[in-house]
Amino acid sequence: MAWPALIVVLLDQISKLAIVYTLRLHESVPVIPGFFDLVHVRNRGMAFGFMNHSGSEIGFYFLIPATLAAIILLLIWLLRLKKAQAPIALGLSLILGGAVGNLIDRIRFSEVIDFLDFYLGSYHWPAFNVADSAITVGTFCVAFFLVFRQQSTSILKS
């Protein structure tokens, strides 16, 4: 089930391209005032800005191999799934697409383009992108499937 990953990569890269060509770096455009802006920021670190330090190359040299390893593991896991495990394949495919989308940025720019900024008052959730969203949704799908598969197996054994 590779099509969700391909869709995520395409949507991610198209949306980032649109941001790069329409907003200057650090520019912000209110979409829903007081709640959601489109922004153009760059993240050299990991999710939610962890390890996002300008001038630090450690994160870059750690994240490229870590992402490649994760992609390989996701592909192996996907290839080993059975047809009855389609829900978990969907989740893994979303995670894979998100990982590839952010890897493309990291290789091209040494950082990831983020542009979705949700906030309430002065509290801002760290800016993120389509790839990050796909990774998050995919992770919840996989966790949900594993938890409920485990519970249904336990119930059947009782």
N, C-alpha and C positions, 0 to 999 in steps of 0.2 A: 504494500500500500504506500507507494511513493508519491502519488499525486498530491496529498495534503502538504507534504514537504516542499514540493515544487511550487505550489500556489503560495505558500508562506514566503519562500525566497523571492518570488516575483513581486508580491505585494510589498514586502519589506524593502526591496531595492528600489522599486518605483516610488514608494512614499518618501524614502530618504532622498532620492534624486529630486523630487518635487520640493522638498524642504531646502535643499542646498541651492536650488535655482530661484527660490522665491523669498527666502529669509536670509539676512546677514547673520553671521555668527553672533549668538547671544541676543538676537532680536526675538521679540515676543509679540504674538497677535492674539488678543482675547477672542475666544469663541463663545464661551458662556461666562460672562463676567462674574468674578468671585468664585469660580469653580474649575474652569478648563481653558488653557491657552495652548496654542501651537508655539513652540519655541525652537530655536536651533542651537543645540548644545552638543558638545563632544565629550565622550567618556573614555578615558584611557584605561579605566579599571574594569571591574566586574559589575554584576547586577547591582542596581541601586547606588552606584557610585563607589562601591567598596574598592579600595586601592586606586582611586582616581586622583593621582598626583601628577601635576605637570612636571615634565623633566625627568620623571622616573621611568626607566626602561625595564625594570624588573617585572612589572605587571605584564608588559608586552611579551617579554621572552618566556614568561610562565604561561600566559593565556593561550598563545598559539598552539604549543604542544598539548596543553590540557584540553583545548577544544578539539583538536584533531583526534586525540585519544577517545574523547566522549563520542565523537561522530562514528568512529570505528566500532565502539561498543554498542552504540544504538543500532548500527547497521547489522551487526552480528545478532543482536536480540531480535530485531525485526525479521531477519531471515529464518530464525528458529521458531517463530510463532506458527501456530496452527490456525486454520480458517475460523475456528470457533472463538479465537482470541482477537477478533476484529476491533473491539473497542480499545484494547491495549495497543494494537497496531496504529490506530488513529492517534492516540496520545503520543506514542513514540515518534510517529511521523511529524507531528507538530513540533515536538522538541527538536528533532533533527533539522527541520526547516529553519527554526529559529537559530539554532547553533550555526548552521551554514550561512544564514543571512548576516549574523554578527561577525562571523569569521571573514567574510568577504570585506566588510568594513575595516576590520583589524589589519588585514593584509594590505588593502589599498591605502588606508589613511593612518595606520598605527593607532586608531581610536575608533569608537563606534558613534554613529550619529543618533542622537536621541531627540525627540520632538514632541512627545505627548506629556503635557504638564497639568496634572490635576492637583487642586489645592482647596483648602477651606481657610479663609482668613489669611493669616501669615504662615500657616502650615502647608508646605508643599511636599507631596509625594515625590520622590526622585523621578526626574524625567525618564521616559522609556520610549520604546519603539514597537513596531509590529512584531519583530523577531522576539523581543522580550515577552510580549503578550502571548505569542504562540508557545513559548517555552513554559510559561506559567499555566496556561490552559491545558497544555499537554501533560504537564506534571500532575495536575489535579485529575485529569482523565485516567492516567495510569494508576495513581494512588486510589482513586475511587474504585476502579476495576479490581485491583488487587485486594482491597479491603472487603468488598462485597463478594468477590469470588471466594475468599477465605471464609467469610461468614456462611455463605451458602454451602460450602463443602463441610463445615462444622455442623450445620443443621442436618445435612443428609446423613452424617455419621451417627447422630444421636438416636 
